[in-house]
Amino acid sequence: MKVALIQTSLFWENPEENRAHFESIIDSIVESVDLIVLPEMFTTGFTMNPTNIAESMEGNTVIWLKSIAVRKSSAITGSVIIKENGSYFNRLLFVFPSGKVETYDKRHLFTLAGEKNAYKAGKSKLIINYKGFKMCPLICYDLRFPVFSRNVEDYDILLYVANWPETRIKAWDILLRARAIENQCFTIGVNRIGEDNNQLSYNGHSQAIDFLGNYLLEPQEKEGVFIFELDKNQMFSSRKSLGFLSDMDAFTLLE
């Protein structure tokens, strides 16, 4: 699978301008890719003010994502603010090249920023089957909770989209590698750069790590599109020879 990560700054609480910005970047990708990954809350930045900018599942951003996926013959994913049944969600949208959409609502809400007060938490993981890979997409703060992400579904790819600030970027780097090693899977992290309206600075560090903790894409700090390829045959060979996943503890995740 060939994956393109887009790392860029965001326009604060401005979905229209962010969509136009990402579309210009996506249109600059000349080679064929299977998956395009955008950051967390890529239409707004990490805002705790969802009231006037939240969208529905029939809104402009979902329509836009579907059009990009069909036109580029590529899946595309990232998280946006969705209003549903009177509640707001930090929702990851995974759009297939056919236009089909699967969703994951962020499970772990970032209490330090007040996310728990503004949004409703999701309850379950999503496992996506795409191009022969099983993928588990998660969002930012989920990275700090290894029990929830534990590879009990035998997935191949663990994917995090984020707005992770520079002040805690060392934790981002270390935890992404830890998740890759403990789950014997490819692990991808996509972050933003720039500064938001809360005066938080972001230095990116979007990256991709293999099932042994080696970099396929080292942490990046500049704006850009970063493309790499995943070979699951190597991962399966490593899992078979090492067998760590078969020794994991059995557990039940409670509410």
Secondary structure as the mmCIF struct_conf table of DSSP 4:
data_model
#
loop_
_struct_conf.conf_type_id
_struct_conf.id
_struct_conf.beg_label_comp_id
_struct_conf.beg_label_asym_id
_struct_conf.beg_label_seq_id
_struct_conf.end_label_comp_id
_struct_conf.end_label_asym_id
_struct_conf.end_label_seq_id
STRN STRN1 LYS A 2 GLN A 7
TURN_TY1_P TURN_TY1_P1 TRP A 12 GLU A 13
HELX_RH_AL_P HELX_RH_AL_P1 PRO A 15 ASP A 27
TURN_TY1_P TURN_TY1_P2 SER A 28 SER A 28
BEND BEND1 GLU A 31 GLU A 31
BEND BEND2 ASP A 34 ASP A 34
STRN STRN2 LEU A 35 VAL A 37
TURN_TY1_P TURN_TY1_P3 GLU A 40 THR A 44
BEND BEND3 PHE A 46 PHE A 46
BEND BEND4 MET A 48 MET A 48
TURN_TY1_P TURN_TY1_P4 THR A 51 ILE A 53
STRN STRN3 GLU A 55 GLU A 55
TURN_TY1_P TURN_TY1_P5 MET A 57 GLU A 58
BEND BEND5 GLY A 59 GLY A 59
HELX_RH_AL_P HELX_RH_AL_P2 ASN A 60 LYS A 72
TURN_TY1_P TURN_TY1_P6 SER A 73 SER A 73
BEND BEND6 SER A 74 SER A 74
STRN STRN4 ALA A 75 GLU A 84
TURN_TY1_P TURN_TY1_P7 ASN A 85 GLY A 86
STRN STRN5 SER A 87 VAL A 95
TURN_TY1_P TURN_TY1_P8 PRO A 97 SER A 98
BEND BEND7 GLY A 99 GLY A 99
STRN STRN6 VAL A 101 ASP A 105
BEND BEND8 ARG A 107 HIS A 108
HELX_RH_3T_P HELX_RH_3T_P1 THR A 111 ALA A 113
TURN_TY1_P TURN_TY1_P9 GLY A 114 GLY A 114
HELX_RH_AL_P HELX_RH_AL_P3 GLU A 115 ALA A 118
BEND BEND9 TYR A 119 TYR A 119
HELX_LH_PP_P HELX_LH_PP_P1 LYS A 120 GLY A 122
BEND BEND10 SER A 124 SER A 124
STRN STRN7 ILE A 128 TYR A 130
TURN_TY1_P TURN_TY1_P10 LYS A 131 GLY A 132
STRN STRN8 PHE A 133 ILE A 139
HELX_RH_3T_P HELX_RH_3T_P2 CYS A 140 ARG A 144
HELX_RH_AL_P HELX_RH_AL_P4 PRO A 146 SER A 149
BEND BEND11 VAL A 152 GLU A 153
BEND BEND12 ASP A 156 ASP A 156
STRN STRN9 ILE A 157 VAL A 161
HELX_RH_3T_P HELX_RH_3T_P3 GLU A 166 ARG A 168
HELX_RH_AL_P HELX_RH_AL_P5 ILE A 169 ASN A 183
TURN_TY1_P TURN_TY1_P11 GLN A 184 GLN A 184
BEND BEND13 CYS A 185 CYS A 185
STRN STRN10 PHE A 186 VAL A 190
STRN STRN11 ILE A 193 GLU A 195
TURN_TY1_P TURN_TY1_P12 ASN A 197 ASN A 198
STRN STRN12 SER A 201 ASN A 203
STRN STRN13 SER A 206 ILE A 209
TURN_TY1_P TURN_TY1_P13 PHE A 211 LEU A 212
BEND BEND14 GLY A 213 GLY A 213
STRN STRN14 TYR A 215 GLN A 220
BEND BEND15 LYS A 222 GLU A 223
STRN STRN15 GLY A 224 GLU A 229
HELX_RH_AL_P HELX_RH_AL_P6 LYS A 232 LEU A 242
HELX_RH_3T_P HELX_RH_3T_P4 PHE A 244 ASP A 247
HELX_LH_PP_P HELX_LH_PP_P2 MET A 248 ALA A 250
#
